C-alpha cells in the first residue's frame, strides 16, 4: 500500500467514525422518533460505505449480500416508522380516517 492509499484510508476511517459517533448521539438524544430514524438511516448508510470501502481496499465482492441485506433493512425500517408516525398523527388529530391495514 502506497503512502497516498494509506493516507486516504486513514482519512476515510476517521470520517466514517466521526459520522457514526454523531449518528449514535442523535439516536440517543432524539428528541423525536423521526430524528432517531434519520440518525439510524445515517448509521446504516455509514456501515454500507465502510463495507464498500473494505471491498475496494481488499479487492473482493463477497460483502455484496451483506450490503443488500443492510440496505433492505434500512428501507423497510424507514417505511415502518413513517407509517407509524402518520397513523399516530391521524389518531392524535382525531381524524382516524385512514385505512385500517
C-alpha positions, 0 to 999 in steps of 0.5 A, spaced: 500 500 500 502 506 497 503 512 502 497 516 498 492 509 499 494 509 506 493 516 507 486 516 504 484 510 508 486 513 514 482 519 512 476 515 510 476 511 517 476 517 521 470 520 517 466 514 517 467 514 525 466 521 526 459 520 522 457 514 526 459 517 533 454 523 531 449 518 528 449 514 535 448 521 539 442 523 535 439 516 536 440 517 543 438 524 544 432 524 539 428 528 541 423 525 536 422 518 533 423 521 526 430 524 528 432 517 531 430 514 524 434 519 520 440 518 525 439 510 524 438 511 516 445 515 517 448 509 521 446 504 516 448 508 510 455 509 514 456 501 515 454 500 507 460 505 505 465 502 510 463 495 507 464 498 500 470 501 502 473 494 505 471 491 498 475 496 494 481 496 499 481 488 499 479 487 492 473 482 493 465 482 492 463 477 497 460 483 502 455 484 496 449 480 500 451 483 506 450 490 503 443 488 500 441 485 506 443 492 510 440 496 505 433 492 505 433 493 512 434 500 512 428 501 507 423 497 510 425 500 517 424 507 514 417 505 511 415 502 518 416 508 522 413 513 517 407 509 517 407 509 524 408 516 525 402 518 520 397 513 523 399 516 530 398 523 527 391 521 524 389 518 531 392 524 535 388 529 530 382 525 531 381 524 524 382 516 524 380 516 517 385 512 514 385 505 512 385 500 517 391 495 514 
